[in-house]
């Protein structure tokens, strides 16, 4: 009694321990021309959000209607329902600009659509009025989960191709945000408090 049984199907994953592993993953998606996964990977690294949140970000989260980029935006977390503030760093803006350059997507023409969503997600969003709030949330969450599963699959393929020897997954990106924040600011006693705020912990 009292012994906890480990959940099957769950494996502990780690942040990326080495910068070269991060660079190799980025280069892999770039060389393969997988710009959607390239962007999803960067969003995970630079924003510290869960995959369900990074895959459901909209152009309107990053741009004002006049085309100027935002420095911060408020989003609703899918898992918790909390409204959290997202700080958009210059590196994130640069990655988004590169994504636009290679995909030739016009943010203003797709202003209220998902940046990195699927056709199913966009279809649900377009016909949102036809569903009750509860139905919409349920259907959209299923669509996002399907999209996240596709990202996890490609992530695993990339990690194997990059010969990363320790366990990593898409959740490593969120862990990475915290790991490197602490590692790069070892003498800042406020770092943990700031991370708790960012992670909604």
PyMOL commands that set and color helices and strands:
alter all, ss='L'
color gray80, all
select helices_A, chain A and resi 19-31+35-47+51-54+59-62+90-103+119-126+128-130+133-161+171-184+191-199
alter helices_A, ss='H'
color red, helices_A
select strands_A, chain A and resi 72-76+83-87
alter strands_A, ss='S'
color yellow, strands_A
deselect
rebuild
show_as cartoon
